[in-house]
Amino acid sequence: MVLRYLLSALINKTQVVDKLSESFPVRAAARLTARAVLRAQQAGRDAAGQALKSRTLRQIRQEAAEAPGGPGELSRKARRIRDSLLQDVKDGVQEATRSRQIKPKRK
């Protein structure tokens, strides 16, 4: 309880915060955080690039190019697109898990 009070009192002083921000451990932590953010952004860009190359997008373009043959045909096409999209998502999650970008849930 007393430790919590002392820490909050120190954190609220600007001089202490300035000195801490100039210290090596805090600067190293900031560098690590910045590196993690940049890696996450790059992973997002890579995932977006893969999505543009995915089977689902190609299938949507192909299906849009063909003339629909009635409601039944349109329903089958939508089902195939949905299945393809789900498979792409599963593949992406498995790949990200394998490359350790996503940590598996612990039960």
C-alpha positions as CSV (number, residue, x, y, z in Angstrom):
1,M,0.0,0.0,0.0
2,V,2.8,2.4,1.0
3,L,4.8,1.4,-2.1
4,R,1.9,2.2,-4.4
5,Y,1.5,5.6,-2.8
6,L,5.3,6.3,-3.2
7,L,5.3,5.2,-6.8
8,S,2.3,7.3,-7.7
9,A,3.9,10.3,-6.0
10,L,7.1,9.8,-7.9
11,I,5.4,9.3,-11.3
12,N,3.4,12.6,-10.9
13,K,6.6,14.6,-10.6
14,T,7.8,16.0,-13.9
15,Q,11.5,16.0,-12.9
16,V,11.4,12.3,-12.1
17,V,9.6,11.5,-15.3
18,D,12.2,13.5,-17.3
19,K,15.1,11.7,-15.7
20,L,13.5,8.3,-16.2
21,S,12.9,9.1,-19.9
22,E,16.6,9.7,-20.4
23,S,17.6,6.5,-18.7
24,F,18.9,3.6,-20.7
25,P,16.2,1.0,-19.7
26,V,13.3,3.3,-20.7
27,R,15.0,4.2,-23.9
28,A,15.6,0.5,-24.7
29,A,12.0,-0.3,-23.9
30,A,10.9,2.5,-26.3
31,R,13.1,1.1,-29.0
32,L,11.7,-2.4,-28.6
33,T,8.1,-1.0,-28.7
34,A,8.8,1.0,-31.9
35,R,10.4,-2.1,-33.5
36,A,7.4,-4.2,-32.6
37,V,5.0,-1.6,-34.0
38,L,7.0,-1.4,-37.3
39,R,7.1,-5.2,-37.6
40,A,3.4,-5.4,-37.0
41,Q,2.8,-2.8,-39.7
42,Q,5.0,-4.7,-42.1
43,A,3.1,-7.9,-41.3
44,G,-0.1,-6.1,-42.1
45,R,1.2,-4.9,-45.4
46,D,2.3,-8.4,-46.3
47,A,-1.1,-9.8,-45.3
48,A,-2.8,-7.2,-47.5
49,G,-0.5,-8.2,-50.4
50,Q,-1.3,-11.8,-50.0
51,A,-5.0,-11.0,-49.8
52,L,-4.8,-9.3,-53.2
53,K,-3.2,-12.4,-54.6
54,S,-5.7,-14.8,-52.9
55,R,-7.9,-17.4,-54.5
56,T,-11.0,-15.6,-53.2
57,L,-10.3,-12.4,-55.0
58,R,-9.5,-14.2,-58.3
59,Q,-12.7,-16.2,-57.9
60,I,-14.8,-13.0,-57.2
61,R,-13.3,-11.4,-60.4
62,Q,-14.0,-14.6,-62.4
63,E,-17.6,-14.9,-61.1
64,A,-18.3,-11.2,-61.8
65,A,-17.1,-11.6,-65.3
66,E,-19.5,-14.4,-66.0
67,A,-23.2,-13.7,-66.5
68,P,-25.4,-15.0,-63.6
69,G,-27.7,-17.8,-64.6
70,G,-30.5,-17.1,-62.2
71,P,-30.9,-17.1,-58.4
72,G,-29.8,-20.7,-58.0
73,E,-26.6,-20.2,-59.9
74,L,-25.9,-17.0,-58.0
75,S,-26.5,-18.8,-54.7
76,R,-24.0,-21.5,-55.7
77,K,-21.4,-18.9,-56.7
78,A,-21.9,-17.1,-53.4
79,R,-21.4,-20.4,-51.5
80,R,-18.2,-21.1,-53.4
81,I,-16.9,-17.6,-52.7
82,R,-17.7,-18.0,-49.0
83,D,-16.0,-21.4,-48.8
84,S,-12.9,-20.0,-50.6
85,L,-12.8,-17.0,-48.3
86,L,-13.0,-19.2,-45.2
87,Q,-10.2,-21.4,-46.5
88,D,-8.0,-18.4,-47.2
89,V,-8.6,-17.1,-43.7
90,K,-7.8,-20.6,-42.2
91,D,-4.6,-20.8,-44.3
92,G,-3.6,-17.3,-43.2
93,V,-4.1,-18.1,-39.5
94,Q,-2.1,-21.3,-39.8
95,E,0.7,-19.6,-41.7
96,A,0.8,-16.8,-39.1
97,T,0.8,-19.3,-36.3
98,R,3.7,-21.2,-37.9
99,S,5.7,-18.1,-38.4
100,R,5.0,-17.1,-34.7
101,Q,3.3,-13.8,-35.7
102,I,0.2,-15.0,-33.8
103,K,0.6,-16.9,-30.5
104,P,-1.8,-19.8,-30.0
105,K,-4.3,-19.5,-27.3
106,R,-3.6,-21.3,-24.0
107,K,-6.6,-23.0,-22.4
